[in-house]
Amino acid sequence: MFRKISLTALALASAVALAPNANASTATATVSFSGTVASSCSFATPTAGTLGSPSSSNTMGIGSTGYAAGSISLTCNTSSSLSVSNPTAGTSNGAGASTPATTGTYASVTLPSSAGVCYSSQATSASSSNCSSLASGTTALGVDMVLSFASAPTAAAYVYQTTITATYN
């Protein structure tokens, strides 16, 4: 009889131990994701400008007959600032092309809606405004150039360029 009670007790204990727990609690965990978006700026393909014919005996660019400004769009995902290089002769300048004088030869970038103008360092009668506070997003920029010569430029093909640099803040 003792043996029968022991087997019955053992069977009952096993059944209780293996039965699902009616008071089981739930377990939760939180999985986090993180990432970093780097600050960046990029330019679209520029539209070249046209210097045109000299408007006076020694100036080409803004105000010249046939002049057309260049343009380019800038897209930044954060605020940025702009700088503009002085004009430099392109590699396809024509033979015998006159070299412009340093003084009065400059490039400029016009911000949309008259928000400001950024000038290269050789601009003597103008000062830059709002070049260090462009908002994030896409900004359409107008690009202008003035070449000033010591005397009337010789007949030749003239190709000049400027470099616009966007630096995110």
N, CA, C and O of each residue as an XYZ file, in Angstrom:
676
protein
N       0.821     -1.166      0.000
C       0.000      0.000      0.000
C       0.880      1.251      0.000
O       0.580      2.237     -0.672
N       1.958      1.191      0.758
C       2.874      2.328      0.795
C       3.426      2.599     -0.605
O       3.629      3.742     -1.017
N       3.657      1.498     -1.310
C       4.186      1.621     -2.646
C       3.143      2.262     -3.583
O       3.510      3.051     -4.454
N       1.911      1.949     -3.424
C       0.854      2.491     -4.235
C       0.665      3.975     -3.950
O       0.427      4.750     -4.876
N       0.763      4.378     -2.710
C       0.625      5.789     -2.329
C       1.822      6.566     -2.864
O       1.656      7.685     -3.348
N       2.995      6.010     -2.790
C       4.215      6.676     -3.279
C       4.136      6.908     -4.783
O       4.483      7.986     -5.266
N       3.681      5.901     -5.520
C       3.556      6.052     -6.973
C       2.483      7.085     -7.317
O       2.653      7.867     -8.252
N       1.411      7.090     -6.587
C       0.338      8.057     -6.816
C       0.839      9.462     -6.494
O       0.539     10.396     -7.237
N       1.580      9.638     -5.428
C       2.123     10.941     -5.035
C       3.129     11.428     -6.082
O       3.160     12.607     -6.436
N       3.945     10.494     -6.564
C       4.945     10.834     -7.587
C       4.249     11.259     -8.882
O       4.675     12.226     -9.514
N       3.221     10.576     -9.278
C       2.478     10.909    -10.486
C       1.805     12.281    -10.335
O       1.802     13.085    -11.268
N       1.245     12.533     -9.170
C       0.587     13.814     -8.911
C       1.607     14.953     -8.915
O       1.341     16.017     -9.475
N       2.736     14.745     -8.314
C       3.784     15.768     -8.270
C       4.298     16.066     -9.677
O       4.555     17.224    -10.004
N       4.449     15.046    -10.505
C       4.904     15.224    -11.888
C       3.876     16.009    -12.695
O       4.239     16.882    -13.483
N       2.622     15.710    -12.506
C       1.557     16.382    -13.240
C       1.510     17.862    -12.874
O       1.312     18.717    -13.738
N       1.691     18.153    -11.608
C       1.661     19.546    -11.148
C       2.886     20.294    -11.672
O       2.778     21.446    -12.090
N       4.046     19.644    -11.651
C       5.276     20.288    -12.103
C       5.254     20.567    -13.601
O       5.808     21.572    -14.046
N       4.627     19.701    -14.380
C       4.608     19.855    -15.831
C       3.400     20.643    -16.342
O       3.348     20.951    -17.533
N       2.456     20.973    -15.515
C       1.264     21.713    -15.927
C       1.630     23.173    -16.209
O       2.513     23.720    -15.548
N       0.963     23.816    -17.182
C       1.245     25.221    -17.459
C       0.893     26.083    -16.256
O      -0.060     25.809    -15.527
N       1.682     27.126    -16.070
C       1.491     28.011    -14.934
C       0.367     28.996    -15.262
O       0.481     29.745    -16.233
N      -0.656     29.013    -14.519
C      -1.815     29.871    -14.751
C      -1.486     31.323    -14.430
O      -2.186     32.216    -14.908
N      -0.469     31.590    -13.654
C      -0.102     32.954    -13.270
C       1.156     33.437    -13.994
O       1.879     34.265    -13.440
N       1.449     32.960    -15.198
C       2.663     33.343    -15.921
C       2.582     34.824    -16.306
O       1.524     35.293    -16.725
N       3.688     35.563    -16.167
C       3.726     36.970    -16.564
C       4.343     37.070    -17.960
O       4.985     36.129    -18.427
N       4.144     38.231    -18.635
C       4.716     38.414    -19.968
C       6.089     39.066    -19.842
O       6.381     39.735    -18.851
N       6.906     38.868    -20.832
C       8.227     39.480    -20.870
C       8.280     40.412    -22.066
O       7.796     40.070    -23.145
N       8.856     41.571    -21.884
C       8.991     42.524    -22.980
C      10.436     42.969    -23.089
O      11.202     42.894    -22.128
N      10.796     43.433    -24.275
C      12.122     43.988    -24.509
C      11.982     45.113    -25.521
O      11.140     45.042    -26.416
N      12.783     46.130    -25.390
C      12.790     47.252    -26.321
C      14.054     47.165    -27.166
O      15.160     47.029    -26.645
N      13.870     47.244    -28.468
C      14.999     47.213    -29.385
C      15.122     48.605    -29.992
O      14.197     49.065    -30.661
N      16.235     49.276    -29.773
C      16.451     50.637    -30.278
C      17.218     50.610    -31.588
O      18.030     49.718    -31.835
N      16.949     51.589    -32.408
C      17.690     51.800    -33.650
C      18.239     53.214    -33.600
O      17.556     54.124    -33.130
N      19.442     53.411    -34.069
C      20.002     54.755    -34.136
C      20.783     54.895    -35.432
O      21.185     53.905    -36.042
N      20.986     56.098    -35.829
C      21.738     56.366    -37.043
C      22.104     57.832    -37.088
O      21.569     58.632    -36.321
N      22.990     58.184    -37.957
C      23.435     59.557    -38.107
C      23.324     59.953    -39.573
O      23.757     59.217    -40.460
N      22.749     61.101    -39.813
C      22.698     61.647    -41.156
C      23.786     62.719    -41.213
O      23.705     63.726    -40.509
N      24.780     62.507    -42.031
C      25.883     63.451    -42.146
C      25.423     64.720    -42.863
O      24.581     64.661    -43.759
N      25.969     65.844    -42.474
C      25.690     67.096    -43.167
C      26.272     67.010    -44.565
O      27.379     66.507    -44.756
N      25.523     67.503    -45.543
C      26.035     67.441    -46.911
C      25.431     68.542    -47.767
O      24.338     69.041    -47.497
N      26.165     68.902    -48.799
C      25.708     69.838    -49.820
C      26.117     69.277    -51.173
O      27.147     68.614    -51.296
N      25.307     69.548    -52.182
C      25.661     69.129    -53.540
C      25.120     70.153    -54.531
O      24.097     70.796    -54.298
N      25.835     70.283    -55.636
C      25.422     71.176    -56.713
C      24.831     70.360    -57.854
O      25.268     69.241    -58.122
N      23.842     70.924    -58.517
C      23.320     70.343    -59.763
C      24.274     70.749    -60.882
O      25.205     71.523    -60.656
N      24.051     70.239    -62.065
C      24.868     70.615    -63.214
C      24.659     72.101    -63.513
O      23.518     72.545    -63.643
N      25.738     72.873    -63.623
C      25.576     74.314    -63.850
C      25.164     74.635    -65.285
O      25.414     73.861    -66.209
N      24.538     75.777    -65.445
C      24.254     76.342    -66.757
C      25.288     77.438    -66.986
O      25.382     78.377    -66.197
N      26.061     77.324    -68.056
C      27.131     78.283    -68.334
C      26.565     79.657    -68.680
O      25.463     79.774    -69.215
N      27.338     80.687    -68.364
C      26.979     82.046    -68.732
C      27.674     82.431    -70.026
O      28.484     81.674    -70.560
N      27.348     83.615    -70.522
C      27.966     84.153    -71.732
C      28.527     85.532    -71.406
O      27.800     86.401    -70.925
N      29.826     85.737    -71.668
C      30.454     87.025    -71.362
C      29.941     88.144    -72.250
O      29.860     89.287    -71.799
N      29.596     87.860    -73.477
C      29.115     88.883    -74.399
C      30.256     89.729    -74.942
O      31.426     89.458    -74.670
N      29.912     90.752    -75.710
C      30.893     91.677    -76.290
C      31.199     92.770    -75.282
O      30.346     93.109    -74.462
N      32.398     93.326    -75.329
C      32.735     94.399    -74.371
C      31.717     95.531    -74.419
O      31.362     96.016    -75.493
N      31.249     95.948    -73.234
C      30.261     97.028    -73.166
C      30.951     98.381    -73.173
O      30.356     99.380    -73.577
N      32.166     98.419    -72.740
C      32.970     99.629    -72.823
C      34.280     99.197    -73.464
O      34.403     98.054    -73.903
N      35.219    100.053    -73.523
C      36.471     99.689    -74.189
C      37.258     98.624    -73.442
O      38.136     97.988    -74.025
N      36.961     98.417    -72.168
C      37.792     97.468    -71.425
C      37.039     96.552    -70.451
O      37.660     96.041    -69.519
N      35.752     96.324    -70.621
C      35.001     95.474    -69.687
C      34.126     94.481    -70.443
O      33.451     94.837    -71.409
N      34.148     93.236    -69.989
C      33.245     92.195    -70.509
C      32.496     91.606    -69.321
O      33.017     91.585    -68.206
N      31.295     91.134    -69.549
C      30.521     90.505    -68.476
C      29.232     91.248    -68.256
O      28.590     91.673    -69.217
N      28.837     91.415    -67.005
C      27.577     92.078    -66.671
C      27.457     93.386    -67.442
O      28.374     94.207    -67.411
N      26.350     93.588    -68.124
C      26.094     94.806    -68.873
C      26.582     94.753    -70.314
O      26.264     95.645    -71.101
N      27.344     93.731    -70.676
C      27.839     93.612    -72.053
C      26.721     93.153    -72.980
O      25.804     92.444    -72.566
N      26.814     93.570    -74.241
C      25.864     93.116    -75.252
C      25.986     91.605    -75.401
O      27.084     91.090    -75.610
N      24.878     90.897    -75.296
C      24.892     89.440    -75.416
C      25.232     88.716    -74.123
O      25.366     87.493    -74.117
N      25.375     89.465    -73.016
C      25.711     88.830    -71.728
C      24.542     88.006    -71.210
O      23.386     88.414    -71.324
N      24.845     86.854    -70.645
C      23.834     86.034    -69.963
C      24.476     85.447    -68.709
O      25.576     84.897    -68.763
N      23.792     85.567    -67.606
C      24.294     85.016    -66.342
C      24.285     83.495    -66.391
O      23.495     82.898    -67.122
N      25.153     82.877    -65.621
C      25.118     81.439    -65.432
C      24.185     81.121    -64.273
O      23.701     82.028    -63.597
N      23.936     79.864    -64.046
C      23.091     79.489    -62.911
C      23.457     78.087    -62.435
O      24.047     77.290    -63.164
N      23.091     77.820    -61.198
C      23.324     76.504    -60.605
C      22.418     76.372    -59.393
O      22.085     77.373    -58.758
N      22.018     75.156    -59.064
C      21.208     74.906    -57.867
C      22.059     74.198    -56.824
O      22.852     73.309    -57.136
N      21.875     74.609    -55.600
C      22.588     74.039    -54.457
C      21.570     73.369    -53.540
O      20.547     73.968    -53.205
N      21.843     72.135    -53.133
C      20.981     71.435    -52.188
C      21.815     71.031    -50.976
O      22.823     70.337    -51.107
N      21.383     71.472    -49.794
C      22.055     71.121    -48.536
C      21.013     70.606    -47.550
O      19.868     71.058    -47.552
N      21.414     69.666    -46.715
C      20.476     69.157    -45.715
C      20.652     69.845    -44.365
O      20.087     69.409    -43.362
N      21.436     70.921    -44.343
C      21.635     71.741    -43.153
C      21.970     73.151    -43.631
O      22.150     73.358    -44.831
N      22.057     74.110    -42.739
C      22.410     75.462    -43.169
C      23.837     75.468    -43.706
O      24.653     74.625    -43.333
N      24.127     76.416    -44.577
C      25.442     76.444    -45.212
C      25.873     77.873    -45.499
O      25.095     78.815    -45.351
N      27.122     78.016    -45.909
C      27.646     79.308    -46.331
C      28.291     79.145    -47.701
O      28.677     78.042    -48.088
N      28.403     80.241    -48.424
C      28.956     80.226    -49.781
C      30.205     81.082    -49.867
O      30.337     82.091    -49.175
N      31.114     80.664    -50.726
C      32.237     81.516    -51.109
C      32.409     81.390    -52.617
O      32.037     80.380    -53.215
N      32.976     82.428    -53.223
C      33.111     82.504    -54.672
C      34.564     82.849    -54.991
O      35.134     83.769    -54.404
N      35.159     82.102    -55.925
C      36.541     82.391    -56.309
C      36.583     83.511    -57.341
O      35.599     83.782    -58.030
N      37.737     84.150    -57.430
C      37.953     85.125    -58.488
C      37.963     84.390    -59.825
O      38.319     83.212    -59.868
N      37.584     85.047    -60.905
C      37.602     84.401    -62.221
C      39.014     83.947    -62.608
O      40.003     84.623    -62.327
N      39.074     82.797    -63.252
C      40.340     82.288    -63.775
C      40.131     81.910    -65.236
O      39.034     81.531    -65.648
N      41.206     82.022    -66.006
C      41.128     81.691    -67.423
C      40.927     80.200    -67.591
O      41.568     79.391    -66.920
N      40.027     79.845    -68.497
C      39.796     78.444    -68.802
C      40.882     77.911    -69.725
O      41.642     78.685    -70.306
N      40.954     76.617    -69.857
C      41.988     75.997    -70.682
C      41.748     76.209    -72.162
O      42.663     76.009    -72.961
N      40.542     76.608    -72.555
C      40.268     76.787    -73.987
C      40.227     78.255    -74.392
O      39.583     78.604    -75.381
N      40.919     79.136    -73.624
C      41.010     80.537    -74.038
C      41.704     80.597    -75.388
O      42.634     79.836    -75.654
N      41.248     81.500    -76.233
C      41.824     81.613    -77.569
C      43.238     82.168    -77.554
O      43.625     82.869    -76.619
N      44.006     81.857    -78.587
C      45.363     82.376    -78.711
C      45.307     83.892    -78.797
O      44.475     84.444    -79.518
N      46.177     84.561    -78.076
C      46.254     86.016    -78.099
C      45.235     86.715    -77.228
O      45.120     87.939    -77.285
N      44.489     85.973    -76.420
C      43.486     86.591    -75.547
C      44.174     87.480    -74.515
O      45.196     87.103    -73.943
N      43.611     88.650    -74.283
C      44.157     89.577    -73.293
C      43.927     89.026    -71.897
O      42.951     88.318    -71.649
N      44.829     89.354    -70.993
C      44.675     88.957    -69.596
C      43.982     90.087    -68.850
O      44.432     91.231    -68.927
N      42.894     89.801    -68.125
C      42.198     90.874    -67.412
C      43.039     91.424    -66.261
O      43.906     90.745    -65.710
N      42.755     92.657    -65.927
C      43.396     93.276    -64.770
C      42.840     92.643    -63.493
O      41.704     92.169    -63.468
N      43.643     92.642    -62.448
C      43.185     92.076    -61.174
C      42.078     92.932    -60.577
O      41.056     92.400    -60.143
N      42.260     94.234    -60.547
C      41.272     95.130    -59.968
C      40.055     95.223    -60.875
O      40.189     95.478    -62.072
N      38.879     95.020    -60.319
C      37.640     95.148    -61.074
C      37.188     93.875    -61.755
O      36.086     93.830    -62.302
N      38.016     92.832    -61.737
C      37.616     91.543    -62.293
C      37.092     90.705    -61.136
O      37.815     90.458    -60.171
N      35.840     90.265    -61.226
C      35.268     89.504    -60.114
C      34.128     88.620    -60.590
O      33.624     88.764    -61.704
N      33.742     87.713    -59.728
C      32.566     86.872    -59.940
C      31.628     87.102    -58.769
O      32.056     87.513    -57.691
N      30.356     86.837    -58.983
C      29.387     86.978    -57.898
C      28.299     85.921    -58.033
O      28.023     85.419    -59.122
N      27.696     85.599    -56.904
C      26.573     84.665    -56.857
C      25.402     85.409    -56.231
O      25.517     85.955    -55.133
N      24.283     85.425    -56.933
C      23.092     86.115    -56.449
C      22.143     85.104    -55.830
O      21.791     84.101    -56.451
N      21.735     85.379    -54.604
C      20.781     84.520    -53.903
C      19.368     84.848    -54.382
O      19.119     85.974    -54.812
N      18.445     83.901    -54.318
C      17.087     84.149    -54.824
C      16.345     85.215    -54.026
O      16.642     85.467    -52.858
N      15.390     85.819    -54.680
C      14.489     86.810    -54.061
C      15.248     87.963    -53.417
O      14.853     88.465    -52.365
N      16.338     88.378    -54.054
C      17.144     89.506    -53.562
C      17.603     89.303    -52.121
O      17.732     90.269    -51.369
N      17.845     88.068    -51.740
C      18.259     87.772    -50.363
C      19.704     88.146    -50.093
O      20.105     88.240    -48.933
N      20.496     88.360    -51.132
C      21.883     88.745    -50.936
C      22.723     88.397    -52.144
O      22.259     87.753    -53.085
N      23.978     88.840    -52.099
C      24.940     88.569    -53.162
C      26.271     88.223    -52.512
O      26.682     88.858    -51.540
N      26.939     87.212    -53.054
C      28.257     86.813    -52.574
C      29.271     87.178    -53.657
O      29.130     86.753    -54.804
N      30.279     87.954    -53.307
C      31.278     88.410    -54.267
C      32.611     87.723    -54.023
O      32.933     87.342    -52.898
N      33.390     87.570    -55.103
C      34.762     87.086    -54.955
C      35.611     88.214    -54.371
O      35.187     89.369    -54.345
N      36.798     87.874    -53.908
C      37.608     88.834    -53.150
C      38.082     90.031    -53.960
O      38.444     91.045    -53.363
N      38.101     89.967    -55.286
C      38.572     91.085    -56.092
C      37.505     92.128    -56.373
O      37.798     93.137    -57.014
N      36.285     91.920    -55.920
C      35.226     92.910    -56.129
C      35.552     94.119    -55.264
O      35.548     94.028    -54.037
N      35.829     95.235    -55.893
C      36.306     96.396    -55.147
C      35.203     97.336    -54.681
O      35.387     98.054    -53.699
N      34.070     97.346    -55.359
C      33.032     98.316    -54.999
C      31.778     97.642    -54.460
O      30.695     98.227    -54.485
N      31.920     96.433    -53.980
C      30.737     95.712    -53.484
C      31.128     94.883    -52.269
O      32.284     94.493    -52.105
N      30.151     94.628    -51.435
C      30.411     93.754    -50.290
C      29.362     92.651    -50.259
O      28.208     92.857    -50.635
N      29.782     91.491    -49.808
C      28.889     90.333    -49.759
C      27.870     90.488    -48.642
O      28.138     91.135    -47.630
N      26.683     89.883    -48.834
C      25.670     89.882    -47.781
C      24.949     88.541    -47.771
O      24.643     87.983    -48.825
N      24.685     88.038    -46.594
C      23.936     86.794    -46.375
C      24.593     85.550    -46.981
O      23.902     84.585    -47.305
N      25.892     85.566    -47.132
C      26.583     84.416    -47.727
C      26.878     83.332    -46.707
O      27.295     82.234    -47.076
N      26.672     83.617    -45.450
C      26.987     82.623    -44.428
C      25.746     82.080    -43.746
O      25.846     81.430    -42.706
N      24.578     82.336    -44.317
C      23.356     81.913    -43.621
C      22.297     81.351    -44.565
O      21.123     81.708    -44.458
N      22.696     80.483    -45.482
C      21.716     79.857    -46.350
C      20.980     78.767    -45.583
O      21.603     77.976    -44.875
N      19.685     78.724    -45.717
C      18.887     77.700    -45.039
C      19.045     76.361    -45.761
O      19.472     76.312    -46.915
N      18.700     75.294    -45.076
C      18.754     73.982    -45.720
C      17.688     73.916    -46.809
O      16.711     74.664    -46.788
N      17.892     73.016    -47.751
C      16.968     72.865    -48.864
C      17.680     73.148    -50.167
O      18.910     73.152    -50.228
N      16.900     73.385    -51.211
C      17.466     73.661    -52.539
C      17.367     75.150    -52.825
O      16.309     75.759    -52.664
N      18.484     75.728    -53.251
C      18.557     77.155    -53.532
C      19.051     77.357    -54.962
O      20.108     76.846    -55.332
N      18.293     78.097    -55.762
C      18.707     78.433    -57.128
C      19.615     79.657    -57.057
O      19.245     80.675    -56.472
N      20.797     79.560    -57.647
C      21.775     80.634    -57.576
C      22.059     81.185    -58.969
O      22.217     80.419    -59.920
N      22.126     82.513    -59.093
C      22.557     83.162    -60.328
C      24.047     83.442    -60.217
O      24.515     83.867    -59.161
N      24.799     83.212    -61.287
C      26.248     83.412    -61.261
C      26.610     84.463    -62.305
O      26.270     84.331    -63.480
N      27.307     85.511    -61.856
C      27.694     86.606    -62.736
C      29.208     86.766    -62.735
O      29.898     86.278    -61.840
N      29.718     87.469    -63.767
C      31.151     87.695    -63.878
C      31.398     89.027    -64.573
O      30.648     89.437    -65.459
N      32.465     89.690    -64.149
C      32.934     90.902    -64.803
C      34.433     90.741    -65.023
O      35.180     90.445    -64.090
N      34.868     90.941    -66.275
C      36.294     90.956    -66.602
C      36.653     92.384    -66.958
O      36.077     92.966    -67.877
N      37.596     92.943    -66.238
C      38.035     94.311    -66.477
C      39.470     94.276    -66.990
O      40.341     93.683    -66.354
N      39.721     94.906    -68.137
C      41.039     94.892    -68.766
C      41.687     96.265    -68.645
O      40.991     97.276    -68.547
N      43.011     96.305    -68.651
C      43.740     97.573    -68.597
C      43.500     98.379    -69.873
O      43.482     99.609    -69.843
N      43.318     97.682    -70.987
C      42.985     98.335    -72.263
C      42.006     97.425    -72.982
O      41.689     96.339    -72.500
N      41.536     97.863    -74.121
C      40.538     97.074    -74.855
C      41.060     95.659    -75.113
O      42.195     95.488    -75.557
N      40.238     94.647    -74.838
C      40.697     93.272    -75.065
C      40.877     92.983    -76.551
O      40.149     93.502    -77.397
N      41.858     92.147    -76.845
C      42.108     91.775    -78.232
C      41.032     90.811    -78.715
O      40.334     90.180    -77.921
N      40.917     90.713    -80.023
C      39.949     89.789    -80.618
C      40.428     88.362    -80.377
O      41.495     87.977    -80.856
N      39.665     87.592    -79.655
C      40.009     86.203    -79.329
C      38.811     85.578    -78.628
O      37.860     86.270    -78.263
N      38.866     84.280    -78.448
C      37.838     83.586    -77.652
C      38.242     83.702    -76.182
O      39.397     83.460    -75.829
N      37.284     84.073    -75.329
C      37.546     84.223    -73.902
C      36.709     83.216    -73.135
O      35.485     83.192    -73.264
N      37.358     82.395    -72.345
C      36.674     81.409    -71.517
C      37.189     81.588    -70.092
O      38.372     81.390    -69.815
N      36.286     81.964    -69.201
C      36.661     82.159    -67.795
C      35.709     81.367    -66.918
O      34.589     81.047    -67.317
N      36.165     81.064    -65.744
C      35.339     80.276    -64.818
C      35.533     80.779    -63.399
O      36.515     81.447    -63.078
N      34.578     80.441    -62.570
C      34.658     80.723    -61.142
C      34.263     79.451    -60.410
O      33.521     78.623    -60.938
N      34.760     79.304    -59.208
C      34.413     78.150    -58.381
C      33.566     78.626    -57.207
O      33.934     79.557    -56.491
N      32.432     77.971    -57.028
C      31.544     78.281    -55.912
C      31.677     77.161    -54.897
O      31.550     75.987    -55.245
N      31.927     77.509    -53.662
C      32.107     76.498    -52.620
C      31.001     76.655    -51.580
O      30.783     77.747    -51.056
N      30.317     75.572    -51.289
C      29.294     75.548    -50.231
C      29.873     74.769    -49.061
O      30.359     73.648    -49.216
N      29.811     75.380    -47.900
C      30.307     74.736    -46.681
C      29.148     74.663    -45.698
O      28.544     75.680    -45.359
N      28.842     73.446    -45.242
C      27.728     73.342    -44.290
C      28.181     73.834    -42.930
O      29.320     73.623    -42.513
N      27.244     74.504    -42.243
C      27.564     75.088    -40.930
C      27.448     74.068    -39.827
O      27.682     74.389    -38.662
